[in-house]
């Protein structure tokens, strides 16, 4: 009987897992890109930079001493572990034994292994997308599940969580003015311009009917028509605002399907707001130290796949493991607005 643990090597299984596509269209990796790090701890450096204004002095007087109002905060945090596993059952193992090497049964088991790798990887990618959504909605990651209670608060300033004076569901709201104010706030605090605006189709549709936007596109028209998405972005371009990116990501949970970002939010980000860091699992370290597989230190960060036997009942488990989460870069490059009821 072929050894089932030799049908798909850990290296091949791991490479397969890392090629599984994101399960959500337009994933938030466009904002918080995947980065592999050597280790399981993340170090983030946050620098607060403020300028000063000099004062005139009298001739022949000593120059006043300047000030350095900058502050640098170094934060180190451990990336959390996430993993799932699925069994190859006793029945399948017996079929393999009874087939005496029949190609069809072996092919079936190999296909089952690859299917399990895809299922497990997709599940982990869904959870990481959910974490990205939480980061972009709150500026922090809160975990309270499976016996794990933890929080990584990246210190998003309170004035970067905003609500407009008039909700955007009201066509008379000054939505264009609101966003320009918020974009200036981000540019001032992060010293970098806003590069993306994420929101739901619902909020985008409010803007298509917004009087201020329509008035700029159809000046002088008493009852301007509803804008198209392209026309909306034309107006935004006139005011140096990025095109709207509609995000409708949902992930399955235990009892339902849940939105990754609530559909009443607008998220403004800079290019350096953060990244999704993937560290090195204990499983990857074992593979690096093994003489049985070709798995190098450079390959170690990221998703790792291993298989191992259990005697009672006789089972072969396929496990996909990871260490990682979204981590802030310049947290002032994030501003979140609740714009609808």
C-alpha positions in Angstrom: 0.0 0.0 0.0 1.4 3.5 -0.8 2.2 5.6 2.2 -0.5 8.3 2.1 2.0 10.8 3.8 4.2 10.5 0.7 1.4 11.2 -1.9 1.7 15.0 -1.5 4.9 16.3 0.1 4.7 19.2 2.7 6.6 21.5 0.3 4.2 20.8 -2.6 1.2 21.1 -0.3 2.5 24.4 1.1 3.1 25.8 -2.4 -0.4 24.8 -3.4 -1.9 26.6 -0.4 0.0 29.8 -1.1 -1.4 29.8 -4.6 -5.1 29.6 -3.5 -6.7 32.9 -4.6 -8.4 35.2 -2.2 -12.0 34.1 -1.9 -13.4 37.6 -2.0 -13.6 39.8 -5.1 -11.4 43.0 -4.8 -9.9 41.9 -1.5 -8.5 44.3 1.0 -5.0 43.2 0.2 -5.1 46.1 -2.2 -5.0 48.3 0.9 -3.1 46.1 3.4 -0.9 44.0 1.1 0.5 40.6 2.2 4.1 40.8 3.5 6.1 37.8 4.8 8.2 38.4 7.8 11.0 36.3 9.4 9.6 35.5 12.8 6.4 35.8 14.7 6.7 39.3 16.2 6.0 42.5 14.4 7.7 45.8 15.2 5.9 49.0 14.2 7.5 52.4 14.4 5.1 55.4 14.7 6.6 58.9 14.4 4.6 62.0 15.2 6.1 64.9 13.3 5.1 68.5 14.1 6.7 71.6 12.8 7.5 74.7 14.9 7.4 78.4 14.1 10.4 80.6 14.9 10.2 84.0 16.6 11.9 87.2 15.5 14.7 88.4 17.8 16.5 91.7 18.4 19.8 92.4 16.7 22.8 91.4 18.8 20.5 89.1 20.9 21.2 85.4 21.3 19.2 83.0 19.1 16.4 81.2 20.9 16.8 77.5 21.4 14.6 75.5 19.0 12.3 72.6 19.9 12.0 69.0 18.6 8.3 68.1 19.0 8.7 64.8 17.2 7.8 61.6 19.1 8.8 58.1 18.1 6.9 55.1 19.5 8.2 51.6 18.9 5.6 48.9 19.4 6.3 45.1 19.4 3.5 42.6 19.2 3.2 38.9 18.7 1.4 37.8 15.6 -1.5 35.5 16.5 -1.7 31.9 15.4 -4.5 30.6 13.2 -4.9 27.1 11.8 -7.5 24.4 10.8 -7.4 20.8 10.0 -9.5 18.1 8.3 -9.2 14.3 8.5 -8.6 11.6 5.9 -10.8 9.0 7.4 -10.3 5.4 8.3 -12.7 4.3 5.5 -10.6 6.1 2.8 -7.4 4.6 4.2 -8.9 1.1 4.1 -10.0 1.7 0.5 -6.4 2.6 -0.4 -5.2 -0.6 1.3 -7.7 -2.8 -0.4 -7.1 -1.3 -3.8 -3.6 -2.7 -4.0 -2.3 0.5 -5.6 -5.2 1.0 -7.9 -4.6 4.3 -9.7 -8.2 5.5 -9.4 -8.2 5.2 -5.6 -4.8 6.9 -5.2 -5.9 9.7 -7.5 -9.1 10.1 -5.5 -7.2 10.5 -2.3 -4.7 12.9 -3.8 -7.6 15.0 -5.1 -9.2 14.8 -1.6 -6.0 16.2 -0.1 -5.8 19.1 -2.5 -9.5 19.8 -1.9 -8.9 19.9 1.8 -5.9 22.2 1.4 -8.0 24.6 -0.6 -10.9 24.5 1.9 -8.7 25.1 4.9 -6.7 27.8 3.2 -9.8 29.6 2.1 -11.1 29.5 5.6 -7.9 31.2 6.9 -8.0 33.8 4.1 -11.6 34.6 5.0 -10.6 35.2 8.7 -7.7 37.4 7.7 -9.9 39.4 5.4 -12.3 39.9 8.3 -9.4 41.1 10.4 -8.4 43.6 7.7 -12.0 44.9 7.7 -11.9 45.4 11.4 -8.6 47.2 11.2 -10.0 49.5 8.5 -13.2 50.1 10.5 -11.7 50.8 13.9 -7.9 51.1 13.7 -7.5 48.0 15.9 -7.8 44.2 15.9 -9.9 42.6 18.6 -9.9 38.8 19.0 -12.4 37.0 21.2 -12.9 33.5 19.9 -11.8 29.9 20.5 -10.4 30.7 23.9 -8.3 33.6 22.6 -8.9 37.1 24.0 -6.5 39.7 22.7 -6.4 43.2 21.2 -3.9 45.1 19.2 -4.9 48.8 19.4 -2.8 50.8 16.9 -3.9 54.2 18.4 -6.2 55.6 15.7 -6.9 59.2 16.9 -10.4 59.8 18.0 -10.8 62.6 15.4 -10.2 60.1 12.7 -13.5 58.4 13.5 -16.0 60.9 12.2 -19.7 61.5 11.4 -20.9 64.2 9.0 -23.2 66.9 10.2 -25.8 65.6 7.7 -25.9 61.9 6.8 -25.2 61.2 3.2 -28.5 59.4 2.8 -29.9 62.9 2.7 -29.5 64.3 -0.9 -29.0 67.8 0.6 -25.9 66.8 2.5 -22.6 68.5 1.7 -20.9 65.2 1.1 -18.2 66.7 -1.2 -17.3 69.3 1.4 -17.2 66.6 4.1 -14.8 64.4 2.3 -12.5 67.3 1.3 -12.3 68.2 5.0 -11.5 64.6 5.9 -8.9 64.3 3.2 -7.1 67.5 4.4 -7.2 66.0 7.9 -5.5 62.8 6.8 -2.9 64.7 4.6 -2.0 67.0 7.6 -1.7 64.2 10.2 -0.1 61.5 8.0 1.9 63.9 5.8 0.7 61.8 2.8 -2.4 62.3 0.6 -5.3 60.0 0.6 -4.9 57.3 -2.1 -8.1 55.3 -1.8 -11.7 55.7 -0.7 -13.6 52.5 0.1 -17.3 52.3 0.6 -20.4 50.2 -0.1 -22.6 50.3 -3.2 -25.3 51.7 -1.0 -23.2 54.8 0.0 -22.0 55.2 -3.6 -25.6 55.3 -4.7 -26.4 58.0 -2.2 -23.6 60.1 -3.8 -25.0 59.5 -7.3 -28.2 61.3 -6.1 -26.4 63.9 -4.0 -27.4 67.5 -4.9 -23.9 69.0 -4.4 -22.3 66.4 -6.6 -25.0 66.7 -9.3 -24.7 70.5 -9.2 -21.0 70.5 -9.9 -21.5 68.1 -12.8 -24.6 69.9 -14.2 -24.0 73.6 -13.4 -27.0 75.8 -14.1 -29.5 72.9 -14.4 -32.4 73.3 -12.1 -33.1 69.6 -11.7 -29.9 67.8 -12.6 -30.2 64.1 -13.4 -28.7 61.3 -11.3 -25.0 60.8 -12.0 -23.4 57.7 -13.3 -20.4 56.3 -11.4 -18.1 57.6 -14.1 -19.6 61.1 -13.8 -19.3 60.9 -10.0 -15.6 60.2 -10.2 -15.1 63.0 -12.7 -16.4 65.5 -10.1 -14.2 63.9 -7.5 -11.2 64.2 -9.8 -11.7 67.9 -10.0 -11.2 68.2 -6.2 -8.2 65.8 -6.1 -10.2 63.0 -4.5 -9.5 59.4 -5.5 -12.1 57.4 -7.4 -14.6 55.5 -5.3 -13.8 51.8 -4.8 -16.9 49.8 -4.0 -16.2 47.0 -1.5 -18.9 44.4 -0.8 -16.9 41.7 0.8 -18.7 39.1 2.9 -17.4 36.0 4.8 -19.2 33.0 6.1 -19.5 32.8 9.9 -20.9 30.0 12.1 -24.5 30.8 11.5 -24.7 33.4 8.7 -22.7 35.5 6.2 -21.2 38.7 7.6 -20.1 41.8 5.8 -16.4 42.6 6.3 -17.0 46.3 6.4 -20.4 47.7 7.4 -22.3 49.3 4.5 -22.7 52.7 6.3 -18.9 53.4 6.4 -16.5 55.4 4.2 -12.9 54.5 4.6 -10.1 56.9 3.5 -6.6 55.5 3.5 -3.0 56.4 2.4 -0.7 54.1 0.6 1.3 53.5 3.8 -1.5 52.9 6.3 -0.4 49.3 6.9 0.1 45.7 5.7 -0.9 42.1 6.4 2.1 40.4 8.0 2.5 36.6 7.8 5.2 35.1 10.1 6.8 31.7 10.6 4.8 28.9 12.2 6.1 26.2 14.4 5.2 23.7 11.6 7.4 25.7 9.1 10.3 25.7 11.5 10.1 21.9 11.8 10.1 21.6 8.0 13.1 23.9 7.7 15.0 21.7 10.2 14.0 18.4 8.5 16.3 16.6 6.2 13.3 14.8 4.6 11.9 17.8 2.7 13.4 20.7 0.6 12.1 23.6 2.6 14.3 26.6 3.2 14.3 29.5 5.7 13.3 31.9 2.9 10.2 29.8 2.3 9.2 29.6 5.9 7.0 32.7 6.4 3.4 32.3 5.3 0.8 29.5 5.2 2.2 26.0 6.0 0.7 22.6 5.3 1.5 19.4 7.2 0.0 16.0 7.4 0.3 13.6 10.4 -1.2 10.3 11.6 -3.4 9.6 14.6 -3.9 6.0 15.9 -7.4 6.1 17.4 -9.3 6.0 15.1 -6.7 5.6 12.4 -6.7 9.0 10.7 -4.4 11.1 8.6 -4.9 14.8 9.3 -4.2 17.6 6.9 -3.5 20.9 8.7 -3.0 24.4 7.3 -1.3 26.7 9.8 -0.4 30.4 9.8 0.7 33.2 12.0 -0.3 36.7 11.0 -2.6 39.7 11.1 -3.0 43.2 9.7 -0.4 45.6 11.2 -0.5 49.4 11.1 2.1 51.5 9.3 1.1 55.2 9.5 -2.1 54.9 11.5 -2.9 58.6 10.8 -3.4 57.5 7.2 -6.7 56.0 8.1 -10.0 57.9 8.6 -13.4 56.2 9.0 -16.7 57.9 8.6 -20.2 56.7 9.5 -22.2 58.4 6.8 -25.6 56.6 6.9 -28.1 55.3 9.4 
